[in-house]
């Protein structure tokens, strides 16, 4: 265990504590817990503030971690040997058209199993599969803040890899969620930056995935007097807006 402390954001204080304990491989009796920020609700999935806690290893527990360092080094050696074996495996030729066919048939089956009326279409753009699911009923596959669509995305990628023996880049959209989410985030960013320019305050937004973060960075890229940058570690990486003319890259 290399980390002695971690700061974690989550929807509730309890979720943040559990995530931090899991990352540090501790139970609650082995950790010092400080609540840095109480959660606040947002509107339409945008603008909410999550709970923030700092969890650190208690001094009485730190000595116990030294006994595990030898095991950790042996684990790292085994992982290196496993990775070396994987690199020596022959590379599998990828057939994008076959992978696209697999993804479409899988998603059509998912829609049918849920009893929804929808249509699945797809195309390839260089090495990326671009797949869309349309139909009013398919909004049920989006979920709060897109949590269901993200799960469906990962599930589809897993099926493609198992069926074809190779991974792929997949861009999946359901019920035009991506376009609607991008529009909502862009409007929110523009309104927020106006307030920042007035009061000069720095604002950290809730943790978001890389696609949403890029949307926010793009939304303020050409606004004079505003900079944006990302801070934190995945999956708790957030966009920060501040009144400054220096813009940092994602």
DAHUTA-V23412 format. One record per pair of residues at least 24 apart in sequence whose C-alpha atoms are under 7 Angstrom apart, sorted by the first residue. I is the first residue (numbers start at 1). GAP is how many residues later the second one is. D is the distance in Angstrom with one decimal. If there is no record, write none. Layout:
I&GAP&D ; I&GAP&D
//
This chain:
1&64&6.8 ; 4&52&5.7 ; 4&53&5.5 ; 5&50&5.5 ; 5&51&3.9 ; 5&52&6.2 ; 6&48&5.7 ; 6&49&5.4 ; 6&50&6.4 ; 7&45&6.9 ; 7&46&5.6 ; 7&47&4.3 ; 7&48&6.4 ; 8&44&5.6 ; 8&45&5.5 ; 8&46&6.5 ; 9&41&5.9 ; 9&42&5.4 ; 9&43&4.5 ; 9&44&6.7 ; 9&227&6.4 ; 10&40&5.4 ; 10&41&5.4 ; 10&42&6.8 ; 11&28&6.7 ; 11&39&5.0 ; 11&40&6.0 ; 12&27&6.4 ; 12&38&6.8 ; 12&39&5.6 ; 13&38&5.3 ; 16&35&6.9 ; 16&36&6.9 ; 16&37&6.5 ; 17&36&6.8 ; 20&35&6.3 ; 30&27&6.4 ; 30&28&5.8 ; 30&31&6.1 ; 31&24&6.4 ; 31&25&5.6 ; 31&26&4.8 ; 31&27&5.1 ; 32&24&5.2 ; 32&25&6.2 ; 32&26&5.8 ; 45&100&5.7 ; 47&158&6.8 ; 47&159&7.0 ; 48&158&6.6 ; 49&157&5.8 ; 50&156&6.4 ; 92&74&6.5 ; 94&72&6.5 ; 96&28&7.0 ; 99&61&6.0 ; 99&65&6.7 ; 100&29&6.3 ; 102&58&6.2 ; 103&53&6.2 ; 103&57&6.3 ; 127&42&6.7 ; 128&40&7.0 ; 128&41&4.8 ; 128&42&5.7 ; 129&40&6.1 ; 129&41&4.7 ; 129&42&6.0 ; 130&40&6.2 ; 130&41&4.8 ; 130&42&6.1 ; 131&40&6.2 ; 131&41&4.9 ; 131&42&6.5 ; 132&40&5.8 ; 132&41&4.8 ; 132&42&5.8 ; 133&40&6.2 ; 133&41&4.6 ; 133&42&6.1 ; 134&40&6.1 ; 134&41&4.9 ; 135&40&6.2 ; 136&39&6.8 ; 138&36&6.8 ; 138&37&6.0 ; 139&35&6.9 ; 139&36&5.5 ; 142&32&6.5 ; 182&33&6.3 ; 185&31&6.5 ; 186&29&6.9 ; 186&30&6.3 ; 186&33&5.4 ; 189&27&6.3 ; 189&30&6.5 ; 189&31&7.0 ; 190&29&6.9 ; 190&30&6.9 ; 196&46&6.8 ; 196&47&6.3 ; 197&46&5.9 ; 200&43&5.6 ; 201&41&6.5 ; 201&42&7.0 ; 202&39&5.8 ; 202&40&4.4 ; 202&41&6.9 ; 203&37&5.6 ; 203&38&5.3 ; 203&39&6.4 ; 204&34&6.7 ; 204&35&6.0 ; 204&36&4.3 ; 204&37&6.5 ; 205&33&5.8 ; 205&34&5.6 ; 205&35&6.2 ; 206&32&5.8 ; 207&29&4.9 ; 207&30&5.1 ; 207&31&4.3 ; 208&29&6.4 ; 208&30&6.0 ; 213&26&6.2
//
